[in-house]
Amino acid sequence: SISALLDLDLRLLCSKRTHCSTASIEFSRQAMASPSSKLKVHIVRAEGLQHMNHFTGDKPYVTCEIKRADGKVETKAETKPVTEGDALNPTWDETLELESWSPGETLEFAVYDKGLLGSKIEGKALLPSEFFYPNAFQGVLA
């Protein structure tokens, strides 16, 4: 699990036939019957990250992946690294879009710290679909 707190707001991206508001998601029968949907994930911030890059400075970013039932990862999105401000309590306020999500598939979030020679992982957290489908999820992963 992610040792720090990751605040995110998860909503299913609406089709033209589905009504969406900023507070909730309503699924039309056509949207529920579709084999896959596009997900919209709003990554807000993290708190309490560790100082991992002593020479180049910390540049944390978040990845979000769709985990298929067979364990494969087909869709991945990531935030831009935070390069200014408080890198141990970063704010991204960034929206990611993931293609081809189907009900029952889990999301995996990971926080990384981008360094000169690669990235070091801060931690991971899983969010099973029953926590955000058919209703939206807004909260903290720890």
Beta strands, then each sheet from edge to edge (+ up, - down):
strand 1: 5-12
strand 2: 37-47
strand 3: 60-67
strand 4: 73-78
strand 5: 91-101
strand 6: 106-114
strand 7: 119-127
strand 8: 137-141
sheet 1: 5+ 2- 1+ 8-
sheet 2: 4+ 3- 6+ 7-
end
